[in-house]
Amino acid sequence: MPSYNIGFLDIDISYPVLALVSGVVFVGAMLQGSIGFGLGTFSVPILLLFEPSFVPGPMLLVAFFLTLLLLRRERASVAFREVSWGIVGRGVGSAVVAVVFSFMASEWMPPLVAVLVLVALAIMAAGWKLPITRGSLLGVGFMSGVLGTAASIGGPPLAMLYMHSEGGRVRGTLSGIFVAGTLLSVVALVASGMFGMHEVYLTGFLMPGVLAGFLVSRRTARIADNGYLRPTIIAVSALAAVLSLVRYL
């Protein structure tokens, strides 16, 4: 299939792939607007198969804008004390990944991410309910920072902690953590030389699909709140794990 140069940015992406990417991030944004996470968890494994240049930097930056929109929409349900501890954990995880990237080839990180996603999925599927405490927030925040910075898949650990909570609290509190967390992850990538203007340009191609998904999620969030939140969280995490296996194993 021929490839076409997009505009004046010297970015070579075929139009069919661009259409696929837009559809993928639309679904991911709709999921995140419905259950509190899902943009990276759903989109990243598919993007790695068809257009890996969008991972991790552009996906992280567009996720930052999406979480800002969600935080504003769900601001009445945000647990701000929990947000602060989650941010601390996520910041430490992001810093660890930045150091690791300095000593090892970045292509070794995605297989590790796939394994960690599977571990998080197994814990959720087993029905283990973690108490929401300072320690658990630090722990899952750390894991979210590692996964988010390495491959834009920071949702499952935090979703595991909150999947028994009310929908607005899940979406609002996770968005509060993700706003700061994704920004810290982008800074970590910049510091390690893995994010620049090329990634900023690529982010622009993701924005229309993400904004459309956010708008649709106003309706789908009400469906998720009607008894479908926990099953959807587990199903989305399972899909991410399966796609990760297909890509790397």
Residue, then its C-alpha position, 0 to 999 in steps of 0.5 A: m500500500p503506498s505511503y503519502n507525505i502528510g502536509f509540510l511536516d515531513i511525516d510519512i504516514s499512509y492515509p488508511v493507517l491515519a484513518l485506523v489510528s483515528g478510529v483507535v484513539f476515538v474508541g480509547a478516548m470513549l472508554q477513558g471518558s466512560i470508566g476513567f482509563g482506556l485511551g492508552t490501554f486500548s490504543v497503544p497495543i494496536l498502534l504498536l502494530f500499525e504505527p509505533s511512532f505514536v508511542p509513547g510520546p504523542m499518546l502521552l501528550v494527547a492523554f494529558f489533554l484528555t484527562l484535563l477535559l475529564l477532570r473538569r467534567e468530573r471535578a465534583s467527584v475528585a478525592f483530592r487527598e488520594v490524588s496527591w499520593g497517587i501523583v507522588g507514586r507516579g512521579v517516582g515511577s516515571a523517574v525510574v523509567a527515565v533512568v532505566f532508558s539511560f542504561m538500556a535500549s528502549e525496545w526492551m521495555p515494551p515486552l516488560v510492560a506486556v508482562l506487567v499488564l498481565v500481572a495487573l489483569a490477573i490480580m483484578a480478575a481474581g477479585w482482590k480488592l485493595p484498600i485505598t490507603r496512602g501505601s496502596l496509592l503510592g504503590v499503584g501510582f508507582m506502577s502506573g508511572v512505570l507503565g505510563t512512561a514506558a508505553s502509555i499504559g498507566g491505567p490498569p494499576l489505578a483502575m484495580l484500586y478503584m474498580h469497586s468505587e462509584g463511577g464519578r469518583v473513579r473517573g474524577t480521581l484517576s483523571g486528577i492523577f493522570v493529569a500530573g502523571t502524564l505531564l511528568s511522564v512527558v518531562a521524563l521522556v524529554a529528559s531522556g531524549m525521547f520526546g521532541m517537536h516531531e512527537v508534538y506534530l504527531t500528537g496533532f493527528l491524534m487530537p480529532g479522534v480523542l476529542a470525538g471520543f470524549l464527547v461521545s463518552r458523556r453518554t457511555a459513562r452513564i451506561a458504565d455507571n449502571g452496573y457495568l463499571r467493574p466488568t468493563i475495567i476488567a474487559v479493557s485490561a484483558l484486551a490490552a493484555v491479549l494484544s500485548l501478547v500478540r505483538y510481543l510473544 
